[in-house]
Amino acid sequence: MNLEDHAGDILRKARSSGPLTPEAAAALAGLTTAEYAALEDTGKAVRPPNFAVIASALGLSAPKLEKIYAGWLPAPVDLGQWRELRQITTSRGGNTVHCYLAWDEGTRDAAVFDTGFEAEPIIKLIAENELQLRHLFITHTHHDHIEAMEPLRQRFPQMRIHTDAKAAPPQHKNRRNDCVHVGSLRVSNRETTGHAEDGVTYLIGNWPEDAPHVAIVGDCLFAGSMGGARQLLDHAKQKVREQVFSLPPDTLICPGHGPLTTVVQEKAHNPFFQ
């Protein structure tokens, strides 16, 4: 699976968070304005950009950005460690998004994390594995992450919805000290605002055979990048440092877009973090 963001996307997101114009960024990168525009658009340039200068100006790590430019990908993750975890991918209009299904092997109690665009793949997996959907956890309410919420609610009217959305009914609101049980699995939540004002990461623990924790991060973090936050980028990065990078190194990171990754890989390779 390709990264959600190429090097040009990363430069654009960092540049959009501050006052640097495309013309000024081009000069720092040692490119013409047209060449720099092509770099942000495609992730490639006709000649090597001056990553050291442009990355420094944008608060990015130049060595990590160069590795993204050269084609870095996170090491593949074997989901066999988490037998009761599935990634479900749907697409619409060129936008591909992931949601996740997790369940307890003994009780067959299940939870969905975001919904993607379509309910049918989720319903099919629930039926195939003879599960009882008890919970829907929402990382943030951007449309691609909740498009299938209503069909799921109609099919499973008893499922409990969890969200940080301000407009949500009180019974749906996350509380920071909550620990929700899905059979023997334990789900806690951590505020990861910035990309979205209601951004939240869900941490799933107590897996069989001591498998590492799983962090469902929505768009606060991607493999090698993060969701755009414009003027809130510094805030978004701080939330990732506090709430995600503080987790054990082998924690599995399940983003809303792009490949799976881990805390240790993102600390070592994500250009947004020095």
N, C-alpha and C positions, 0 to 999 in steps of 0.2 A: 504494500500500500504506500502510495506517495505521501509526502508530508502535506499537511493542510496549507502551509505557507512556504513559498520559496524565498530566496534571499531578498528579492525585490519587495515582496509583501512585508517582510520584516522591516526593511528600510522605510517603506511608506507608513507603516503603523507608528514607528518611532518618530518619523518626521512630522506626522499629522498631530502629534501630541504637543508640539511646541511651535515656535515662531519661524523656524527655518523654512525658507521658500524652496521650491524645486530648483530654481536657478542657483541659489546659494549652495544647496546640496550637491548639485552637479559640479560646481567649481571645487568643492572639497573632495569630491570623488575623483577629480581629474578627468571628467567627461564633459562633453557638450550637453546642453540642455536636452536635446533630442535623444542622445545616447543614454542620459540618466533616466529619462522618461521610459525608454525601452527597458532599462534595467528594472525599474519598479514594476513595469507591466508584465515582464516575462521571466524575471529572475536571472537573465543573462545579459552580458555586455559584449560589444565588439572588441574591447580590450580590457585587461584586468583593471577594475576600479581600485582606487587608493582606499582600501578598507580601513587601514589604521586611522586615517584622518576622519573619514565620514563616520565611522563607528564611534570614535571618541566624541565627536560633536553631538551624536544622537544618544549617548549613554548606553551604547551596545558594546559587547565584547567582540573585538575584531577577529581574534583567532577562531572563535566559535562561529561567527558570521561567515568567515572564509570556508569553514568546513561545510556549512549549509550550502554555500555557493558551489562547492565541489561535489555535492551529492550525498552528504551524510544522511543516514537513516538510523533510527534506534534499532538495537538488536531485537530480532523477533521474539515474541513472548509466547510461551507454550501455555495455553489456558488449561491444560490438563491438571495443573496444580489446583485449579478452582473448578472442580467438576460440575458444580451447580451454578455456573456463571456463563451467560451468553451475551455476545454483542450482536445487536440487530441494526442493520444499516438500510436506510431508505433514501431515495433521491427525488428531487423535484426541481425543474428549471435550472439544472446545473449545480444545485446545492445538495451535497451528500452529508447526511447527519447520522450519528449513532445514538441508540438508546441501549439500555442494558436490563437484563432479567437475571435475578438471583433468587435462589430458593434453598430451603432446608431439606436435606435428603430424607429425613425421617418423617417430619410432619407434612411435607409437600407444600407448606406455606411459602408464598412467593411475593416478591416485590419487583416493580418496574421502576426504572430510573430514567425520567423523560420518556417521550413517546415517539419522537420522529414524526414523519409525515403520515404513516399508515398504521392502523391498528391490526390489520390482518396477520402480519408476520408474528406479532406478539401473541395474539389469540391462538395461532397455530401451535406455537411452542408450548403454551400453557396446556393446550389439549393433549399434545403428544407426550408431555411429561406428567400428565394427570396432576396438575398443580391447582392450588387455591390462591388466587390473586388477592392478597390482603392489603397491599400498600402501593401507592404511586408517589414517588419522590421527584419533585421538580427542581432542577438545578437553577433555572431561570426561565422567565416567561416569554422569551423571544419565540416567534411563531413556529420556527422549524423544530423547536424542542417540545412543543405542546400541541401540535396540529391534530394529533390523534387522541387527545385527552377525552373529548366528548364521546366518541365511539367506544372507548374503553370504559368510561363511566356508565354508559348505557348497558354494556355487556356485563359489567361487574359492579352493580350499584352499591354493593357493600364495601368496596375498597375505600380505604382511608387515604386522603390526599395530604401531602406534606409540602409546604412551600414557604419561601420568605417574602412572597408578593404582598405588598402593602394592602391591596384591595381584597385579599383573600379573607373568607370568614374566619373568625377567631379559632374555630375548631381545627382549621387546617394549618395554622401558623406554627413554624418551627420554634422550639425553645432551645436555647443554647446548651442546656444541661440534659436535654432529652437523650434517652437511649432506647430506641425502638427495637423490639424483638421480632424477628422474622423466623419463627421456629427457634433454633439455637443461634442463628446469626444475630449480631448486634449492629445496629445502624445509628451512628451519631452524625451530627452536622457541624459544619464550620463555615463562618461567613467569609465569602470570597467575592466581594463586590468590586466594581471597577468597570469591567466589560458590561455588566448589567447591575442596576441598582438593587436587584433582588438576588444576586448571585450567591449560591451556596454550594459547598462541596459536601458530599456524603461519604462517610468512612464506614466500610463494612468490615467487621472483625469477627473473630471466633470461628474461622473456617475449619473444617475437618483437617486432620493431619497437620495442623499448625501452618497452613498455607499463609503467606504474607497478607497483610491488610490490602484492601482494594479501595481506592479513592475515585469516586465518580465526580469529575471536576467540571463538567459542562464545558464552557468556553473560557474559563479563567486561565487555562493552560493547555497548550497543544505540544506535541512532540516537536521540539525545536522552535517554538513560538508561543504566542498567547493571543487571546481574543483582543480585538481593537478596543481601546479605551479612551483615545484622544486625550483631552485635558486631565483625565483621571488615571493616566498610565502609571504615574509614580505610585498612586494609591493602590492600583491593581497589582503592581509588582510587590509592594510591601505585603499585601494580603497573601500572595503566593508564598513569599518567604516565610511569613508567620504561620500560615495554616496548612500549607502543603509541604514545603521543604523541611519543615520541622518533623515530618513523619519519618519512620524508619526507611533507610535507603532502598530496601527491596520492595517497598510499597508499590503495588501496581497502579498506574495512573490510567484511567479510562476517560479519555476526552470526548467531547461532542463531535469532533471532526479529526480526521487523520488517524495515524497508527497508535496503538497502545505503546506505553513507555513506562518508565519507572522513575522514582525520585532521584536515584543515583545518576541515571542517564541525563535527566534534565539539569541537574546541578552542573554536570560536566560539559553539556553541549548546548544549552539554550542561550542564544546570544543576548536575550533581554536581561540576563543575570551575570554580573561580572565574576 
